[in-house]
Amino acid sequence: MVDVLSNFIAVAFALASAITVAWGTVVRHRIALDAPGPVMRTSMANPLWWIGTLAAVVAYGLQIIALGFGTLLVVQPVLVLSLMFTLPLAAWYSRRRMAFHEVFWSIALTVAVGTMVVHGRPSPGMLQPSWNDWWPGLIVGIAALASLGAAAWRFRSYRALLLGVSSGVIYGYVALLSKSVVNNFTHGGFSALLSDWPFYALVLMAGTGTVMQQYSFHAGPLSQSLPAMTILEPIVAFALGYAVLGEKFQVTSLAGWTVMATALAVMIMATIILSRVPVGATTKTSHSHPR
């Protein structure tokens, strides 16, 4: 009963985080896409960018609270719903209606996420993994980001997509580090928090992810970068939750894993299809204001 209540609270805070980050993402994307000069300098001169950034900070705080009550395998699928919330917000800003297929796949995404959380019944992992559990995942992450950065520099027509993928990978690691930091603080207080390396790695990765995300927004339409980072963050977090923390879905039968695989496939498919929705202009926007 306690686990059910904890998971319910985790899902509630994760939903609040998804809604908040969706609004902040739409606002910051519009500002970045309109930037006439250097993206970060121009964006930071706009007060609305700071409000959008504050929304991202609030959303992250809500995510931290969610991770305090639930596992990565519970929280991360729910955060994927930020894409579903982003679409109607972007449509409202662009003064257009959502089509039937957008609504359909948004519902499919919601059902898939619910299936993974309810049917998967994720179990907690280690509170404090050893360095031997950490280093393989860190090496893989560094190699992946270096490769993606080189590809983004060379293939400019795919830069928004590749930077979006990089952001998703970074935020997958941010999720893992966040869970580790929450565990340290919950069981050891501030002394444990400040005396262990994950806290400082988290600060570095979160800052890097914010800058990377902003450059991905500037490189092209939101429909190229946002879906990539949205779907890759939970997938990377799933893999790291299994490999580093030892979290697991409580599924043992072939039929059960078939349901989980189907839900994951629907989640990925829905994200890909929804990525084709014109949530942002392909060129500089015309400074229209929402009603």
C-alpha positions as CSV (number, residue, x, y, z in Angstrom):
1,M,0.0,0.0,0.0
2,V,2.9,2.3,0.8
3,D,4.5,1.6,-2.6
4,V,1.2,2.3,-4.4
5,L,0.9,5.7,-2.6
6,S,4.5,6.6,-3.2
7,N,4.1,5.8,-6.9
8,F,0.9,7.8,-7.1
9,I,2.6,10.9,-5.6
10,A,5.6,10.4,-8.0
11,V,3.3,10.3,-11.0
12,A,1.4,13.4,-9.8
13,F,4.6,15.4,-9.5
14,A,6.0,14.0,-12.8
15,L,2.8,15.2,-14.5
16,A,3.2,18.6,-13.0
17,S,6.8,18.7,-14.2
18,A,5.8,17.6,-17.7
19,I,3.2,20.4,-18.0
20,T,5.6,23.0,-16.7
21,V,8.4,22.0,-19.0
22,A,6.1,22.0,-22.0
23,W,5.2,25.6,-21.5
24,G,8.8,26.7,-20.9
25,T,10.0,24.8,-24.0
26,V,7.5,26.5,-26.3
27,V,8.4,29.9,-25.0
28,R,12.2,29.4,-25.2
29,H,11.9,27.8,-28.7
30,R,10.1,30.8,-30.1
31,I,12.6,33.2,-28.7
32,A,15.6,31.1,-29.9
33,L,14.2,30.7,-33.4
34,D,13.6,34.5,-33.6
35,A,17.1,35.3,-32.5
36,P,18.7,37.7,-35.1
37,G,22.2,37.3,-33.6
38,P,24.1,34.9,-31.3
39,V,21.5,32.7,-29.8
40,M,22.4,32.7,-26.1
41,R,23.1,36.5,-26.0
42,T,20.0,37.4,-27.8
43,S,17.8,35.0,-25.8
44,M,19.1,36.2,-22.5
45,A,18.3,39.8,-23.4
46,N,14.6,38.8,-23.6
47,P,12.8,38.8,-20.2
48,L,10.4,36.2,-21.4
49,W,13.4,33.8,-21.9
50,W,14.2,34.1,-18.2
51,I,10.6,33.3,-17.3
52,G,10.8,30.2,-19.6
53,T,14.1,29.2,-18.0
54,L,12.5,29.7,-14.6
55,A,9.7,27.3,-15.7
56,A,12.4,24.7,-16.6
57,V,13.9,25.1,-13.1
58,V,10.5,24.7,-11.5
59,A,9.8,21.7,-13.7
60,Y,13.1,20.1,-12.6
61,G,12.3,20.7,-9.0
62,L,9.0,18.9,-9.5
63,Q,10.9,16.1,-11.1
64,I,13.3,15.9,-8.2
65,I,10.3,15.6,-5.8
66,A,8.9,12.8,-8.0
67,L,12.2,10.9,-7.9
68,G,12.1,11.2,-4.1
69,F,8.9,9.1,-4.1
70,G,9.4,6.8,-7.2
71,T,12.0,5.1,-9.3
72,L,13.4,6.3,-12.6
73,L,11.3,3.7,-14.3
74,V,8.2,5.3,-12.9
75,V,9.0,8.9,-13.3
76,Q,10.7,9.0,-16.8
77,P,7.8,7.6,-18.9
78,V,5.5,10.1,-17.4
79,L,7.8,13.0,-18.4
80,V,7.5,11.9,-22.0
81,L,4.0,13.4,-21.8
82,S,5.6,16.8,-22.0
83,L,5.5,16.4,-25.8
84,M,1.7,15.8,-25.6
85,F,1.3,19.0,-23.6
86,T,3.7,20.9,-25.9
87,L,1.6,20.3,-29.0
88,P,-1.6,22.1,-27.9
89,L,0.4,24.9,-26.4
90,A,2.4,25.4,-29.6
91,A,-0.8,25.1,-31.6
92,W,-2.4,27.9,-29.5
93,Y,0.6,30.1,-29.9
94,S,0.6,29.5,-33.7
95,R,-3.2,30.0,-33.9
96,R,-4.0,26.7,-35.5
97,R,-6.2,23.7,-34.5
98,M,-4.9,20.2,-33.6
99,A,-5.8,17.6,-36.2
100,F,-7.6,14.3,-35.4
101,H,-4.4,12.3,-35.8
102,E,-2.6,14.6,-33.4
103,V,-5.2,13.9,-30.8
104,F,-5.3,10.2,-31.5
105,W,-1.5,9.7,-31.1
106,S,-1.5,11.9,-28.0
107,I,-4.0,9.5,-26.5
108,A,-2.0,6.5,-27.7
109,L,1.1,8.0,-26.1
110,T,-0.7,8.5,-22.8
111,V,-2.0,4.9,-22.8
112,A,1.5,3.5,-23.6
113,V,3.0,5.5,-20.7
114,G,0.3,4.3,-18.4
115,T,0.9,0.7,-19.4
116,M,4.6,0.9,-18.7
117,V,4.0,2.3,-15.3
118,V,1.1,0.2,-14.2
119,H,1.9,-3.1,-15.9
120,G,5.7,-2.8,-15.4
121,R,5.4,-2.2,-11.6
122,P,9.0,-0.9,-11.4
123,S,11.0,-2.0,-8.3
124,P,13.7,0.2,-6.6
125,G,17.4,-0.4,-7.2
126,M,20.5,0.4,-5.2
127,L,20.6,3.5,-3.0
128,Q,24.3,4.1,-3.5
129,P,25.9,2.2,-6.4
130,S,29.6,1.7,-6.4
131,W,32.1,3.3,-8.7
132,N,32.3,-0.1,-10.6
133,D,28.6,0.3,-11.4
134,W,29.1,3.9,-12.6
135,W,32.2,4.0,-14.8
136,P,31.0,1.8,-17.8
137,G,27.9,4.0,-18.2
138,L,29.9,7.2,-18.0
139,I,32.4,6.1,-20.6
140,V,29.6,5.1,-23.0
141,G,27.9,8.5,-22.5
142,I,31.1,10.5,-23.1
143,A,31.8,8.6,-26.3
144,A,28.2,9.0,-27.6
145,L,28.2,12.7,-26.9
146,A,31.5,13.2,-28.6
147,S,30.3,11.3,-31.7
148,L,27.0,13.3,-31.8
149,G,28.9,16.6,-31.5
150,A,31.2,15.7,-34.4
151,A,28.3,14.7,-36.5
152,A,26.3,17.9,-35.7
153,W,29.3,20.0,-36.7
154,R,29.7,18.1,-40.0
155,F,26.1,17.6,-41.1
156,R,24.5,21.0,-40.8
157,S,21.2,20.0,-42.4
158,Y,20.7,17.5,-39.5
159,R,22.1,19.7,-36.8
160,A,18.8,20.4,-35.0
161,L,18.0,16.6,-34.9
162,L,21.6,15.7,-33.7
163,L,21.6,18.4,-31.1
164,G,18.2,17.2,-29.9
165,V,19.5,13.7,-29.6
166,S,22.5,15.0,-27.7
167,S,20.2,16.9,-25.3
168,G,18.1,13.7,-24.8
169,V,21.2,11.7,-23.9
170,I,22.4,14.4,-21.5
171,Y,19.1,14.6,-19.8
172,G,19.0,10.9,-19.5
173,Y,22.2,11.1,-17.5
174,V,20.8,14.1,-15.6
175,A,17.8,11.9,-14.5
176,L,20.2,9.2,-13.3
177,L,22.4,11.7,-11.4
178,S,19.2,13.3,-10.0
179,K,18.0,10.0,-8.6
180,S,21.5,9.4,-7.0
181,V,21.6,12.8,-5.5
182,V,18.0,12.5,-4.1
183,N,19.0,9.1,-2.5
184,N,22.2,10.7,-1.0
185,F,20.2,13.6,0.5
186,T,17.3,11.5,1.7
187,H,19.5,9.0,3.6
188,G,22.5,11.2,4.5
189,G,21.4,14.9,4.5
190,F,23.5,17.8,3.2
191,S,26.8,16.3,4.4
192,A,26.2,13.2,2.2
193,L,24.9,15.4,-0.7
194,L,27.9,17.7,-0.8
195,S,30.6,15.1,0.0
196,D,29.9,12.9,-3.0
197,W,30.7,13.5,-6.7
198,P,27.2,13.0,-8.3
199,F,25.9,16.4,-7.0
200,Y,28.7,18.3,-8.8
201,A,28.4,16.1,-11.9
202,L,24.6,16.9,-11.9
203,V,25.2,20.7,-11.8
204,L,27.6,20.4,-14.7
205,M,25.4,18.1,-16.8
206,A,22.3,20.2,-16.1
207,G,24.0,23.4,-17.3
208,T,25.4,21.6,-20.3
209,G,22.0,20.2,-21.2
210,T,20.3,23.7,-21.0
211,V,22.8,25.2,-23.4
212,M,22.7,22.2,-25.7
213,Q,18.9,22.4,-25.8
214,Q,18.9,26.1,-26.6
215,Y,21.3,25.6,-29.5
216,S,19.1,22.7,-30.8
217,F,16.1,25.0,-30.7
218,H,18.0,27.6,-32.7
219,A,19.3,25.1,-35.3
220,G,15.8,24.3,-36.6
221,P,12.1,23.8,-35.9
222,L,10.9,22.3,-32.7
223,S,9.5,19.3,-34.5
224,Q,13.1,18.2,-35.3
225,S,14.8,18.6,-31.9
226,L,12.1,18.2,-29.3
227,P,10.8,14.7,-30.1
228,A,14.3,13.4,-30.3
229,M,15.3,14.7,-26.8
230,T,11.8,13.7,-25.4
231,I,12.0,10.1,-26.4
232,L,15.7,9.6,-25.8
233,E,15.7,10.9,-22.3
234,P,13.6,8.1,-20.8
235,I,15.2,5.4,-23.0
236,V,18.7,6.4,-21.8
237,A,17.4,6.7,-18.2
238,F,15.8,3.3,-18.5
239,A,19.1,1.7,-19.6
240,L,21.0,3.6,-16.9
241,G,18.4,2.7,-14.3
242,Y,18.9,-1.0,-15.1
243,A,22.7,-0.9,-15.6
244,V,23.8,1.5,-12.8
245,L,21.0,1.5,-10.1
246,G,19.7,-2.0,-10.6
247,E,16.0,-0.9,-11.0
248,K,13.8,-3.5,-12.7
249,F,10.3,-3.9,-14.1
250,Q,8.5,-6.7,-12.2
251,V,7.6,-8.6,-15.4
252,T,8.5,-12.2,-15.7
253,S,6.3,-13.8,-18.4
254,L,6.8,-13.7,-22.1
255,A,3.3,-12.3,-22.5
256,G,4.1,-9.6,-19.9
257,W,7.3,-8.5,-21.8
258,T,5.3,-8.5,-25.0
259,V,2.9,-6.0,-23.5
260,M,5.8,-3.9,-22.3
261,A,7.6,-4.0,-25.7
262,T,4.3,-3.1,-27.4
263,A,3.8,-0.1,-25.1
264,L,7.4,1.0,-25.7
265,A,7.0,0.7,-29.5
266,V,3.7,2.7,-29.4
267,M,5.4,5.3,-27.2
268,I,8.2,5.7,-29.8
269,M,5.9,5.6,-32.8
270,A,3.6,8.2,-31.3
271,T,6.5,10.4,-30.6
272,I,7.8,10.1,-34.2
273,I,4.4,10.7,-35.7
274,L,3.8,13.7,-33.4
275,S,7.2,15.1,-34.4
276,R,5.8,15.7,-37.9
277,V,3.2,18.2,-36.4
278,P,4.2,21.7,-37.4
279,V,4.7,23.0,-33.9
280,G,7.2,25.6,-35.0
281,A,7.9,27.5,-38.2
282,T,10.8,26.5,-40.3
283,T,12.0,30.0,-40.6
284,K,12.1,33.0,-38.3
285,T,8.6,33.6,-36.8
286,S,6.6,36.7,-37.4
287,H,6.2,37.8,-33.7
288,S,2.5,37.1,-33.7
289,H,0.9,37.1,-30.2
290,P,-1.4,34.5,-28.8
291,R,-5.0,35.5,-28.2
